[in-house]
Amino acid sequence: MKNRLFALVLFFALPAALIADETPPDNTETPQRDPFLFTFGLRLLGADIGLGWRGLTKPPAPDTIIWLIAGGGYEWLNYFRLPDDTLYTGGGGYTPSYTRACGRLDLGLAQGIVWNERLKFNLFEVYGFFRTRLDHAIDDPAVNELFLASGKPYEPDLFQASLFTGVSYNDLDKTDPHWKLNGLYVETSVEWGPQWLLNDLLGRSDFVRLNLTASGFLALFDANPDAELGTVSGYAGAFLSVDWCGGGAVPANIQQTLGGRGYRYAMGYAVRGYEDARFDGRFKAVLNLEFRLNLWQFKIIDTFTPGLYAFFDSGYYNFIYYPEQGFLFSTGAGVYLNVWRLTTLTAYVVMPLSHPMMDGVTWLHIGVGLDAHF
């Protein structure tokens, strides 16, 4: 137990120790920053809320932020692995869809290295988190759910803890009143959840994950840049993620997602047009390209921004331990409505270009979402 506590203390102390206080003496008054930061992520039936405190920061030095992130929800999910880990392709009396209740609680420290004076947040940042989550797959005795039948040590109930650390570069500007995003965000991270870190309390997990994530946007045009409410404007975007995981007991929530500070479901979701999480693996890479066209904005309390978009998705998956790998491609178009900068409602049609759906359908599919794809 002493060794575990020592490892946790060292993990959280390291980011702060890496950066010395290099604030030069200055007799001029520096504007103070709000000591609290908030983040909000919406799920279909749930939410994730983050509270950051930077009261230790002395401007003009970069922010030192203590983060507490909590959330949870009720989720509809898929699982496409047979009990021997081979890919499920249909039949056998199994149902690949299942439901899960889950919750999370993360505590962490983010230390700025360089301040982004233009956008008023950390340009370079190093961070460390202690992450916990609790998953409970809801059993329906009338259904032979493949996830529950798989017999893995991390299913159906799992308490999962991990140490998560990384470094990020953030020059992504989301302040344009007409909702044209512009700039670049890049992060690289490692997440480690060894069995000795409380990962045998409920179920069992033992894993490590390496991830590189980047998203970039380029503002292209604005028909009326000086108007309070935008008319027509456009921007392009790209998202890249490369993800590898391994270990003695890698949970499904790791194999089926792309990592980073805000992870998301991978093949079948990140590459639209296929069943969610159908193509999982120990190694995954995704590249999304989009063009977004903002239309006439309107205001009800705050600003709504409707628009149209077109996309091309590509990806590669490799289970590594089994001869299952391949490329996925899809293309499509849709409509969106950004609501008060809190979330973006989306609806789209998509054509899978690599594989048919499991029911044999190869033509256009319809999808909906609660947020922009990236």
N, C-alpha and C positions, 0 to 999 in steps of 0.2 A: 504493500500500500504506500509506503514512503517513497518508493521508486516512482510510482504512478503520479503522486502529488508533485514530486520534483520535476518530472517530465512536463506536467501541465504548466507549472510556474515558469519553467524555462521557455516553453513554447510562447507564452503570452508576453514575457519580458523581452524576448529577442527583437521583435520589430521596433520597439521603442529604443532599445539600446543601440540599434544600428545607426540611428540618426541623432547626432548631437545638436544642441541648441546653437544655431549659427546666426541668430537674429542680430544684426548690427545695431549699435547704439543709434538712436534717432530721437531727436527732441521734438519732432513734429507729431501731432496727434494723428493716430491711425483709427479709421472707423472700426468699431467693434462688430463682431459677427454674432448672429443669433446662436446661442449655445446649443440649441436643439435642432436635429435634423430628423425628417420622417420619410419613410418609404412605404409604398403600398402596392401590393400585387393582388389582383382579383382572380379567384378560381371560380369554377362553375357553381359549386356549393361550398364556399370557403374563401379565405383570404390569408395573406401573409403581411404582417405589419412590422416595420422596423423603426426603432427609436435610437437615434445617435446623439451622444452628448460630447461636445467639444469645448467644455468649459475650461480645460487646461490650456487651450491654445492662446498664445499671445501674438496677435497680428503685428507685423506682416508675416510671421512664420507660417509654414504650412499647417494644416489641421492635424491634430491628434484626436481621434474619434473613438469613443467606446460605444460599441453597438450591442443592442439587445433585439433579437428578431424572433418573433413568435407567430405561429400560424397553424392552419390545419384545414381539413375539409373532408367531404365525402366525394369519392372519385369513382368513375366508371373507367375500367382499364382492360387491357388485353394482355394475354400471355401465350406465346406460341412455341413453348419448349415442352417436348415429351419428357417423361420421367428419366430417360437416358440422355437428356440434353439435346437430342436431335430435333430438327425443326419440324413443327407440326404443320401438316399440309391439308388437314381436314379429315373428317370421319372418326371412327373409333369410339363414338359415343361421347366425345369430349366437347365442352363448350369453352372456347378461348377467352370469352369475356367474363369479368368478375367485378365485384365492387369492393372498395376498401375505405376504411376510415383511417385517417392519419393525422399526426400532429408533429410539430417541430419546435425546438427552442435552441437558439444559437447565441453564444456570447463571444464577442471578439473585440479586437483592437486594430484600428487602421492608422498608420502613421504616414503622413505626407512627406515626400522627399523634396519635391519642387511644387510651388504654388502656381496655379493657372490664374493669372491676374485678370485676364480677359473674361473668363467665365466664373471666377470666384469660387473655385474648388480645387482640390489637389490635382495637379497634372500627373505627377508620378506618385505612386502610393504603394507601400508594402503593408500586408495585413495578415492576421492570424485569427482563427476562430476555433472554438470548441463547439462542434455541432452535435445535436441529438435529434433523433426522430423516433416515433412510435407508429408502427403499422399494424393494422388489424384487418385481415381479409374476412369479409362477411360471408359465412357459409350458408348456402341454400341447399338443404338436403335433397330437394327435388331435382337438382342440376349437378351433373358430373363436371365440375369446374376444373379445367386443366391445371390452373395455378395451385389449387389445393391438392390435386392428385399427384403433383410432381415430387412431393416428399423431400424437398430440400430442407437443410437445417435452418434456413432463414425464412421459412414459410410455415403456417400462414401468419404467425404473430412474430414481431421482431422489435426489439429495442436496439437501436443502432447509434453508436457514438463514434465520432471521428475528429481528427485534427486536420484543419484545412488552412493552408497558407499559400500566398502568392504575391505577385507584383502586377500593377496595372498602370497603363498610360491612358489618360482620359482628356481628349480635346474635342468631345462631342457636344455640339451646341444645339440645345433643344428649346432655346428661348425665343425663336422667331415667332412673332404673333400670327403669321400666316401658316405656321406649322410646316416649314421647310427645314428638315434636319440637315446638319452639315458638320463634317468633322470625322474623327476617328477614335475608336475605343479598342484597346488591346489588353488582354490579360493572360498570364500564364500561371498555372496553379498546380498544387499537389494536394490530394486528400488521402489520409491514411487512417484506416479503421482496424487496427490489430485486435485480435480476440481478447487480449488482456485489458483493453480499454473499455471495460464494462459491456463487451459485446457477446457475453454469454449469459446475461441476466434473463433474457427472454428471446428464444431462438438463438442463432449463432451467426456471426459474420466475421470475416477476416479478409480485408481487401486494401488495395492501394489504387489510386487513380491519378493519371497525369492528363492535363488538358491545356490546350491553347485555343483561345477564342478571340475573334476580331470582328468588329462591325464598323462599317464606314458608310458615310452618306455624302452626296455632292449636290448642292443646290444648283438647279439648272436655269430657271427663269421665274419671273414674277410679273404678271401683266400689270399690276398696280401696286408697287411696293410701298407707296406712301399711304395707302388707304388703311383705315382702322380695321376693317374686316376685309379679308382677301377675296379676290375674284377667282383668278385661275393662276396656279403656280405649280411647278414640278420639281422633283428631285429624284435621284437614283440612289440605290442602296445595295450593299453587299454584306453577307454574313459568312464567316468561315469558322469552323470548329473542328479540331483534331483531338481525339479522345482515346486513351488506352487505359484499361483496367485489368488487374490480375489479383491473385490471392487464393487462399485455400477455401474460402466460402464467400463468393462475390454475390451480394444480394441482387435480386431482380431490379430493384430501383437504381442500381449502379449500372448494370449491363444494358438497361433499356433507356438510359439518358445520356445526354452530353453534359459534362461537368462545368465547373466555374462557379462564380458567386451566385448566378441565377440560372441553375441548370434547367433543361427542358427535355422532353421526350425526343428520341432519336428517329431511327429509320421507320418510315410510315407516318411520321409527324413532321420531323424536320424536312424530309422530302415528301411533300404533299402528294396525295393521290393513292395512297395505300392504307391498309389497316394500321391504326396506331400501334407502334411497338412491335410490328410483325417481324422486322429484320433487326434483331439485336446483335450483340457481339462484344468481344473483348476489345476490338479496335473499330473505331468509327470515324469517318470524316465527312463533312457536309459543306457544300457551297451553295448559298442562295443568292439570286440576283433579282432585283425588283426595280420597276419604275412606278412612281406614285404621282398622281395628278390630283392636287387639291382643287376643289371646286368652291363655289360661292359660300363663304362662311356666314353663320348667323349666330345670334346670341340669345340665350335664355339663361339668365343669371350669369353664366360665363359662356365661353366660345365653344361652338360645335363646328367641326371641320369635316364635311363630307368629301369623298373622293373616289377615284377609280385607280386600279393598279393592275399591272401585268407582271408575271414572274416566271423564272426558270430555276428549277431546283435540281441539284445533283448530289450524289453521295456514294460512299463505299463502306461496306461492312465486312468484317471478318471475325468469325467466332474463335479463330486461332487453334483451339484444341480439337476442332472437328472440321472436315473439309466443306465448310459452308462459308462462302464469301461471294461478293458480287457488287455490281454497280447499279444504282437506281437513278432514273431521270424522270422528270415530269415538267409540264408547263401548264399555265392557266392564267386566268384573269378574274377580277372581282371588284367589289365595292366595299367601302369602309366608312365609318363615322367615328371620328375622334371626339370623345365626350370630356370636355373640361380638362383635357390633358391627363385624365386619370386612367382611362382605358380606351381601346379602340375596338368597336364592334366590326366584325368582318364577315363577309359571305363571298364565296367564290366557286367557280367551276374549274376543274383540273383534269388533265389528261395524263395518265401514267404512260410512260414511254418504254419501260423496261420489262415489267411483269404485269399480268392481269391480276385483278382482285381474286381472292380465293374462290369466289363464286363464278369465276370465268369472265366477268365483265371487263372489257378493255377500253370502253369509251369514256365519255366525260362523267365525272362524279361531282357532287355538290358538297361543300364543306362550310362550316361556320366556326367562328372563334370569338373569344372575349378580348383579344389583344392583337396588335400587329405581330406578324410572324417573327420579326426581330427589330 
